[in-house]
Amino acid sequence: MEIEIREFTVKRGEFLLRPVSLTVRQGEIFALLGRTGSGKTVLLEAIAGMFPGDEGEILYDGVNVMKIPPRRRKVGIVYQNDGLFPHMKVEENIGYGLKMHGYSKEERERTTERLMELLSISHIRNQYPGTLSGGEKQRTALARALALKPELLLLDEPFSALDPATKQMLYKEIMEIHRSFGCTIIFVTHDFKEAELLSSEVGILLDGELLEVTDGKRLMKEKHCRKIEDFLGDRG
Amino acid sequence: MPEFMRFCERRIFDWIAGIIALAVLLFIGSAVFVIAAGGLPGFWNNLKSEEVRFAFRMSLMTATLSTVIVMILALPTAYALTRTGMPMKGAFSLLIELVLSVPYILLGLSLLVIFSSPMGKQLKEWGFPVVFSPAGIVMAHLLVNLPYAVRLLKTAFEASDRRQEFIAQTLGASPFQCFLTILIPSCRNSLISTFILSWSRGMGEFGATLMLVGVTRMKTETLPGSIYLSISTGNNEAAMSTAMLMLLISGFAMILVRAAEQSGRRRIREVREDRWK
C-alpha cells in the first residue's frame, strides 16, 4: 500500500502539526524520527484514522481515506505500551480481529497458532497481558496487528521500553515480518540509530514540522539543517 | 530549638487531624450504635410482622426493578456523553449535576405534578397508575438514581483507555462491538459498584417516594416508609428494628461493593503470582 499525505495539518489542544506532505512507497519501511512531543504519534494516529485532521488529506493507493473509518482501512497498529486488552488472554487478543471479521473458530485457531509460532509466543497463549514481559507484550501486540494481514503496519515506538537484547531480537523479527507479509511499515522512534538500521527512508519531525525526508542509510552520514543537526547531536 | 519542641512541631498537625478524625468517628459511630442498641432487642419479633415483611418485599422488588432500568438507561447515556459527538454535552452534564443537588422531595413533587396531569390520568386509564401506586415507587427511584448512575459510569468511561477501543476499531470492531467487548469489560468493577450503590440507594429512598406515592400500610409501604409510620404511631421499637434491618442491608451492599473492587485486584495479583511459579 502506498501512503500519500498532502498538506495535512492538525491541532490537538495547544499542539499544532504544521502542513505535512510526504509519500511512503508500497512495501517500504519508513521511520518517523523526532523528539518526544514533536507530533510523530499524532501523525501516525491520523494516518490510522483516529481523528480527521483540520486540513489536507491522506490517501491510500491514491484513494482519499479521510471519510473511511479505521475498521475499513486494512491497517494494523502497535503502541509503545502495547495496548493489549487486559481482560483477554494472549490467544484471545490475537484472535480478536479475526472474530470481529467473522472468521470461523477453526480459521481463527489456525491463524493464531501460526502467528504465535512465528513470534515465539505459543508458550504464553493462556496468560493475561498483566503477567507478560515487555518483549512478550510487544510480540503479542504485533501478532494481533498481523492477524488480518494489514497492508499498512503502524508502530508507535514499539521498542523504546525494551532492553537492548530484546530490542535486537525484535528488530530481526520486524524485518522477517516485513519480508513475509510484504506490508508497508511506518514506525515512530526517537532513536536515530534504530531509524538508520531498520528503515529505507526517514522523515524527521521536530516541533510539529516535517523538516526533511532522507535515505535511512545516509541519515548519519549526510549534513542536515541546523535544527536536525542539534537533534542528531555529536556523531563522532 | 530543643529536640522535643521540634518533635512537637513536626507532629502537631497529625495530632490535630487524629483528634478530629476520632470525633468524627464517634459521631458517625454513635448513630450506628444507637440503631443497633435500639433495634436489636425486638429485631426478630419485628421481622415476623406482616407489615415489615411486606415493606421488605416492596423495597426489594422496587429497588431491584428500578436499578435494572437505571443501568439499561445509564449505560448508553454515559456512552453518548463520553464517546459521541452528541451536541450540548456540557448542558446535559450540567443538568445531571443540577438534579443531583436538588432535594429528593422536590424531585418527588415534580413527578407528582407530571403524573397528576392529564397525561398521568391517561396512563392510569391505560392500566399504568403511578401516583399512590408501587409503579410510582419505581418511578421515584428512577429519577433519584439515574443521574447518580450516569455520573458514576461517565467517570468510569472517561478514565478508561480510549486507545484500546481505537485498536479494536482497527481490528474491525464496530462502535457497538467496541462498547460490548472492550469498554464494558474494562469498566466491569465500576459497573458492578454502580449497580450495587444504586440498588442500595433505592432501598433507602424515601423523600421522592413519600411525595409521589405516600406511605400506605400494606400498599405502598417500603422499609423507610415503615420506619416513618412506626415513628408516627409512637412504635419506636418497631422503627428501630426496621432501621436495624436497613443497616444490615446497607452493610451487606457495602461488602458486595468491596468484594467487587477487590476481586479485580485479586485476579491481577493471582495471575502475577502465577507468573513467578
Interface residues (C-beta under 8 A of the other chain):
Chain A: E45 A48 G49 M50 P69 P70 R71 R73 V75 G76 I77 Y79 G83 F85 P86 H87 Y96 G97 M100 H101 Q127 Y128 G130 T131 R144 A145 A147 L148
Chain B: D161 R163 Q164 F166 I167 A168 Q169 T170 L171 G172 A173 S174 Q177 T181 I182 P185 S186 R188 I268 V271 R272 D274 R275
